[in-house]
Amino acid sequence: MVRFFLYALAALLTLAVVGYFTVAAPIADGRFNQVGGTVEGPVSERARAVHDTLMVADLHNDLLLWPRDPLARYDRGHTDVPRLREGGVGLQVFAAVTQVPTGRSYQGTDADALDQIPFLVAAQRWPPRTWTSRLHRALYQAQKLRRAVDRDDQLSIIRTRDDLARVRERRRAQPDVMGTLLAVEGLHALEGDAANVDRLVDAGYRMMSLTHLHDNALGGSSTGLEKGGLTEFGADVLTRLQKHNVTIGLAHASEALIDDVLARTTEPVVVSHTGVRATCDSPRNLSDRHIEAIAEQGGVIGIGIWESALCGDTPAATAHAMRHVADLVGVEHVALGTDFDGTVSVPFDATGLPHLTDALLDAGFSPDEVRQIMSGNVRRVLGRTLPDES
C-alpha cells in the first residue's frame, strides 16, 4: 500500500508539472484577455469606406507577454498579426511587461507585492534567466518579435524615421505590410542600472515609459503608493533616453512625475494608453491640466478601449473621451492606445477596429480627422522623436 501511494503521488505530481507547463499559460491568457463589451450592429458602409483607407496606428499592445505565436491566428485574447491586419493595423506598438504585483489596484499598488510574471513566463518555458530578471524578460520579448519578423517579409520593426517612412510607402501597394515598434512598459526593467538603457536600445526598443503599475526607482506611478516625482536616478535615465532619441512614454505616470518630465523635455511625449478624468474620474486617467501640457509640447494622447479607463464598454465611450481631448487641445493630439492583451476586457478584438471608426464618425469627426486620430498623429510624433537612419 505504501508503494502504491508513492506511485500515485508521483503520478499526480507528474501530471501537475506537465499541466503547468502545457495549459496553465493558455488558461491564464483566456481568463485575463477577454472580449466582453458592447458592439451594436454591423459596421456602416460609410465607416467601412473610411476605415479601408487607414493605416491604423495603435500605441499599446501587450501580445508579446502571452503564449501566442504572433503570426498564428487564435480564438483567444485580443490580437495576433492576422487579426491586426484584418482590423487595418499598419503600425503596432508592442510593449514589454516585466512586473505585475498581486493585488494591483488603481487606488494603490505595492511594488513589493508578489510578482505574477515569473509564474507566467516559467509556464511558457521562457529561458530560466527571465524567471528572475525583469531586464531579461524585456530582452526576450524583443527577441520574440524579431523571430516573428524573420518569418514574415511584410512585417518589420521600426527603429528609425526612415523605417517608418518605408512602411508607409510599402503599404500603399501592399496592404498587409505592417510596421511594429518596441516599447518598454515601466523602467523597473533597468534593474537599477541606467546603462541598461543601452541594452534595451540595442535590442530595438524605441519607446519607454518610466513607470507602470507601481512606483519604482525612477519615480511615481499614478496607481502607486507614494506617487512621487522624478528621482535623481530617474533624471539620469531620462537624460540617457533623450541621448538615444527614445520616445518618452508617460502612461501610468503620477501627476508629479508628468510635471517633472515635461519640465526637462522639449520634444513631444506620448501617453500610449489612457482615459481622461473629464469623462471617467479615475487616478489612472489624465487631468485636463496634463492634457494641455502634453499638447503644448506637441505630444499625443492614446485613448484606450477598456471599461475602467472609459467608464463604459462601447466604442462610443472611446469616441467620447477622444472628443473631449480634441475639443480641449485639438484633434492633432488624439491617438489610439487600445491596451489590447493588457489583462483587460475590451468590446472587440483587433478585427473590430472598424467599429471605432464608426463611433468616431458618429461623434462628429470628419473622415480626415478620423485619419489623424487613427494614424496620422502617431506618425507625426514618431517622425520627430525617432532617431535618424544610422
Buried (B, 14 or more C-beta within 10 A) or exposed (E): EEEEEEEEEEEEEEEEEEEEEEEBBBEBBBEBBBBEBEBEEEBBEEBEEBBEEBBBBBBBBBBBBBBBEBBEEBEBBBBBBBBBBBBBBBBBBBBBBBBBBEEBEBEBBBBEBEBBBBBBBBBBEBEEEBBEBBBBBBBBBBBBBBEBBEEEEBBBBBBBBBBBBBBBEBBEEEBBBBBBBBBBBBBBBBEEEBEBBEBBBEBBBBBBBBBBBBBBBBBBBBBBBBBBBBBEBBBBBBEBBBEBBBBBBBBBBBBBBBBBBBEBBEBBBBBBBBBBBBBBEBBBBBBBEBBBBBBEEBBBBBBBBBBBBBBBBBBBBBBBBBBBBBEBBEBBBBBBBBBBBBBBBBBBBBBBBBBBBBBBBBBEBEBEBBBBBBBBBBBBBBEEBBBEEE
